[in-house]
Amino acid sequence: MLFFYTFLTIHFSVYSQNSDFKSIQIGKQIWMANNLNSSVFQDRTPIFEAKTVEEWRTAGSEKRPAWCYYGNDSSNGIKYGRIYNWYAVSNPLNVCPAGWNVASDKDWNVLEKYLGLDSAEMNSIKDSRGSEAKLGLKLIGNNNLWNISGDSVANIKSSGFNAIPAGQRNPYGEFSGEKEVAFFWTSTGNSKKDEKGIYHNNPWTRIIIGNMSRSCLRDKVMPTHGFSVRCVKKVGYKSK
Protein backbone atom coordinates (compact mmCIF):
# COMPACT_ATOMS: atom_id res chain seq x y z
CA MET A 1 0.00 0.00 0.00
CA LEU A 2 1.34 3.45 -0.91
CA PHE A 3 0.96 6.37 1.45
CA PHE A 4 0.65 9.89 0.11
CA TYR A 5 1.57 12.76 2.37
CA THR A 6 2.62 16.39 2.07
CA PHE A 7 4.50 18.46 4.64
CA LEU A 8 3.43 22.05 5.33
CA THR A 9 4.87 24.54 7.80
CA ILE A 10 2.43 26.68 9.78
CA HIS A 11 3.56 29.92 11.42
CA PHE A 12 2.17 31.28 14.70
CA SER A 13 4.11 34.23 16.09
CA VAL A 14 1.95 34.72 19.19
CA TYR A 15 0.04 31.51 19.75
CA SER A 16 2.77 29.64 21.59
CA GLN A 17 6.44 29.76 22.44
CA ASN A 18 6.94 27.29 19.61
CA SER A 19 6.09 29.64 16.73
CA ASP A 20 6.33 27.08 13.92
CA PHE A 21 4.95 23.59 13.60
CA LYS A 22 4.86 21.19 10.72
CA SER A 23 1.67 19.64 9.47
CA ILE A 24 1.21 16.69 7.20
CA GLN A 25 -1.59 15.40 5.01
CA ILE A 26 -2.12 11.66 5.41
CA GLY A 27 -4.97 10.42 3.29
CA LYS A 28 -7.70 13.06 3.58
CA GLN A 29 -6.64 14.24 7.04
CA ILE A 30 -4.16 16.98 7.96
CA TRP A 31 -2.28 16.32 11.21
CA MET A 32 0.38 18.12 13.18
CA ALA A 33 3.66 16.35 12.43
CA ASN A 34 5.07 17.18 15.86
CA ASN A 35 3.69 17.26 19.39
CA LEU A 36 1.79 20.29 20.62
CA ASN A 37 4.03 22.80 22.41
CA SER A 38 1.72 25.56 23.62
CA SER A 39 1.28 27.15 27.04
CA VAL A 40 -2.05 28.81 26.21
CA PHE A 41 -5.54 27.96 25.03
CA GLN A 42 -6.78 29.12 21.65
CA ASP A 43 -7.94 32.48 23.06
CA ARG A 44 -4.47 32.86 24.68
CA THR A 45 -5.72 32.15 28.19
CA PRO A 46 -2.64 30.76 30.01
CA ILE A 47 -2.55 27.11 31.05
CA PHE A 48 -1.04 26.42 34.47
CA GLU A 49 2.50 25.02 34.42
CA ALA A 50 2.77 22.34 37.11
CA LYS A 51 6.46 22.01 37.91
CA THR A 52 6.54 20.32 41.29
CA VAL A 53 5.09 16.96 42.24
CA GLU A 54 2.66 18.71 44.57
CA GLU A 55 1.51 21.14 41.87
CA TRP A 56 0.88 18.27 39.45
CA ARG A 57 -1.04 16.23 42.00
CA THR A 58 -3.10 19.23 43.11
CA ALA A 59 -4.00 20.16 39.52
CA GLY A 60 -5.24 16.61 39.01
CA SER A 61 -7.27 16.44 42.20
CA GLU A 62 -8.82 19.84 41.44
CA LYS A 63 -9.44 18.86 37.78
CA ARG A 64 -7.43 21.90 36.74
CA PRO A 65 -5.81 22.14 33.27
CA ALA A 66 -2.02 21.82 33.54
CA TRP A 67 1.08 21.18 31.47
CA CYS A 68 4.76 20.52 32.07
CA TYR A 69 7.98 19.70 30.26
CA TYR A 70 9.31 16.18 30.56
CA GLY A 71 11.51 16.20 33.64
CA ASN A 72 10.61 19.89 34.07
CA ASP A 73 13.42 20.62 31.62
CA SER A 74 12.42 23.36 29.17
CA SER A 75 14.92 22.11 26.58
CA ASN A 76 12.73 19.02 26.20
CA GLY A 77 9.99 21.21 24.74
CA ILE A 78 11.98 21.50 21.53
CA LYS A 79 12.31 17.71 21.18
CA TYR A 80 9.08 16.47 22.67
CA GLY A 81 6.59 19.31 22.93
CA ARG A 82 4.74 19.70 26.23
CA ILE A 83 2.91 17.17 28.37
CA TYR A 84 -0.71 17.91 29.32
CA ASN A 85 -3.24 16.45 31.71
CA TRP A 86 -6.61 15.62 30.16
CA TYR A 87 -8.29 18.60 31.82
CA ALA A 88 -6.27 20.81 29.48
CA VAL A 89 -7.05 18.54 26.52
CA SER A 90 -10.81 18.46 27.15
CA ASN A 91 -11.23 22.13 28.05
CA PRO A 92 -13.72 23.87 25.71
CA LEU A 93 -11.27 26.77 25.25
CA ASN A 94 -9.32 24.34 23.01
CA VAL A 95 -5.60 23.81 23.50
CA CYS A 96 -5.05 23.60 19.71
CA PRO A 97 -4.64 26.58 17.32
CA ALA A 98 -7.61 28.07 15.48
CA GLY A 99 -8.94 25.63 12.91
CA TRP A 100 -7.52 22.61 14.74
CA ASN A 101 -8.82 20.17 17.36
CA VAL A 102 -7.27 17.55 19.61
CA ALA A 103 -7.59 14.34 17.61
CA SER A 104 -10.53 12.21 18.72
CA ASP A 105 -10.64 8.42 18.97
CA LYS A 106 -12.49 8.47 15.64
CA ASP A 107 -9.80 10.68 14.04
CA TRP A 108 -7.18 8.15 15.09
CA ASN A 109 -9.30 5.31 13.69
CA VAL A 110 -9.46 7.04 10.30
CA LEU A 111 -5.68 7.45 10.29
CA GLU A 112 -5.08 3.87 11.39
CA LYS A 113 -7.43 2.43 8.78
CA TYR A 114 -5.62 4.40 6.07
CA LEU A 115 -2.34 2.92 7.30
CA GLY A 116 -3.68 -0.60 6.99
CA LEU A 117 -5.25 -1.47 10.35
CA ASP A 118 -7.82 -4.25 9.98
CA SER A 119 -11.35 -3.03 10.80
CA ALA A 120 -11.76 -5.98 13.17
CA GLU A 121 -8.95 -4.54 15.33
CA MET A 122 -10.19 -0.96 15.29
CA ASN A 123 -11.69 -0.96 18.80
CA SER A 124 -9.41 -3.61 20.23
CA ILE A 125 -7.46 -3.03 23.45
CA LYS A 126 -5.08 -5.94 22.87
CA ASP A 127 -1.32 -5.36 23.00
CA SER A 128 -1.02 -6.83 19.50
CA ARG A 129 -3.37 -4.25 17.94
CA GLY A 130 -2.02 -3.29 14.51
CA SER A 131 1.05 -5.53 14.66
CA GLU A 132 0.20 -7.33 11.39
CA ALA A 133 -0.01 -3.97 9.62
CA LYS A 134 3.18 -2.76 11.40
CA LEU A 135 1.08 0.21 12.45
CA GLY A 136 3.40 1.47 15.17
CA LEU A 137 6.43 1.47 12.87
CA LYS A 138 4.52 3.40 10.21
CA LEU A 139 3.63 6.04 12.81
CA ILE A 140 7.21 6.22 14.11
CA GLY A 141 8.84 6.37 10.69
CA ASN A 142 12.55 7.19 10.68
CA ASN A 143 12.46 9.14 13.93
CA ASN A 144 15.92 8.84 15.52
CA LEU A 145 14.75 9.80 19.02
CA TRP A 146 13.66 6.23 19.71
CA ASN A 147 15.61 3.47 21.42
CA ILE A 148 14.35 0.55 19.33
CA SER A 149 15.84 -2.88 18.81
CA GLY A 150 14.60 -5.54 16.42
CA ASP A 151 12.74 -4.14 13.42
CA SER A 152 14.63 -1.46 11.54
CA VAL A 153 12.37 1.53 11.07
CA ALA A 154 14.55 2.53 8.12
CA ASN A 155 13.02 -0.36 6.21
CA ILE A 156 9.44 0.62 6.98
CA LYS A 157 7.44 2.95 4.73
CA SER A 158 6.85 5.96 6.98
CA SER A 159 3.49 7.67 7.07
CA GLY A 160 5.18 10.95 7.98
CA PHE A 161 3.30 11.11 11.30
CA ASN A 162 6.61 11.14 13.18
CA ALA A 163 5.50 9.76 16.56
CA ILE A 164 7.80 11.17 19.24
CA PRO A 165 8.77 9.19 22.39
CA ALA A 166 8.08 11.99 24.87
CA GLY A 167 7.24 9.67 27.76
CA GLN A 168 4.60 10.55 30.34
CA ARG A 169 3.94 11.96 33.79
CA ASN A 170 1.84 9.77 36.05
CA PRO A 171 -0.84 11.04 38.48
CA TYR A 172 1.75 11.10 41.30
CA GLY A 173 4.02 13.47 39.39
CA GLU A 174 6.65 10.94 38.33
CA PHE A 175 8.15 10.93 34.83
CA SER A 176 8.90 7.80 32.78
CA GLY A 177 9.19 6.48 29.23
CA GLU A 178 11.46 9.05 27.59
CA LYS A 179 12.84 7.67 24.29
CA GLU A 180 10.88 4.46 24.91
CA VAL A 181 7.15 5.27 24.66
CA ALA A 182 4.87 7.74 22.86
CA PHE A 183 1.65 8.48 24.76
CA PHE A 184 -1.11 10.48 23.04
CA TRP A 185 -4.40 11.75 24.43
CA THR A 186 -7.53 11.66 22.34
CA SER A 187 -10.35 14.12 22.95
CA THR A 188 -12.74 11.21 23.52
CA GLY A 189 -13.82 10.52 27.08
CA ASN A 190 -15.14 7.22 28.33
CA SER A 191 -17.49 7.86 31.25
CA LYS A 192 -18.51 4.74 33.18
CA LYS A 193 -20.15 4.08 36.53
CA ASP A 194 -18.22 2.13 39.12
CA GLU A 195 -19.75 -0.29 41.62
CA LYS A 196 -20.74 2.68 43.80
CA GLY A 197 -22.55 4.41 40.95
CA ILE A 198 -19.85 7.10 40.58
CA TYR A 199 -18.87 8.23 37.09
CA HIS A 200 -15.20 8.06 36.12
CA ASN A 201 -14.09 9.66 32.87
CA ASN A 202 -11.06 7.68 31.72
CA PRO A 203 -10.29 8.99 28.21
CA TRP A 204 -9.13 6.92 25.25
CA THR A 205 -5.46 7.14 24.33
CA ARG A 206 -2.91 5.81 21.84
CA ILE A 207 0.34 4.31 23.07
CA ILE A 208 3.36 3.20 21.02
CA ILE A 209 6.00 1.27 22.95
CA GLY A 210 9.49 0.98 21.48
CA ASN A 211 9.99 -2.70 22.24
CA MET A 212 6.49 -3.43 20.85
CA SER A 213 6.81 -0.96 18.02
CA ARG A 214 4.83 -2.92 15.44
CA SER A 215 1.59 -2.29 17.34
CA CYS A 216 -0.33 0.81 18.44
CA LEU A 217 -2.21 0.31 21.68
CA ARG A 218 -5.64 1.79 22.32
CA ASP A 219 -6.44 2.09 26.01
CA LYS A 220 -8.28 4.26 28.51
CA VAL A 221 -6.41 5.84 31.41
CA MET A 222 -6.98 8.23 34.30
CA PRO A 223 -7.25 11.89 33.20
CA THR A 224 -4.62 12.90 35.78
CA HIS A 225 -1.83 11.41 33.66
CA GLY A 226 0.30 13.69 31.51
CA PHE A 227 0.52 12.75 27.82
CA SER A 228 1.42 14.37 24.50
CA VAL A 229 -1.15 15.93 22.15
CA ARG A 230 -1.57 15.84 18.39
CA CYS A 231 -4.01 18.21 16.73
CA VAL A 232 -5.89 17.49 13.52
CA LYS A 233 -7.16 20.18 11.18
CA LYS A 234 -10.89 20.82 11.00
CA VAL A 235 -12.38 19.72 7.69
CA GLY A 236 -12.89 22.69 5.38
CA TYR A 237 -11.07 25.20 7.62
CA LYS A 238 -9.12 27.91 5.77
CA SER A 239 -6.68 30.26 7.52
CA LYS A 240 -7.68 33.90 7.52
Secondary structure, 3 states (H helix, E strand, C coil): CCCCEEEEEEECCCCCCCCEEEEEEECCEEEECCCCCCCECCCCCECEECCCHHHHHHHHHCCCCEEECHHHCCCHHHHHCCEECHHHHCCCCCCCCCCEEECCHHHHHHHHHHCCCCHHHCCCCCCCCCCCCCHHHHHHCCCCCCCCCCCCHHHCCCCCCCCCCEEEECCCCCEEEECCEEEEECCCCCEEECCCCCEEECCEEEEEEHHHCCCCEEEECCCCCEEECCEEECCCCCCC
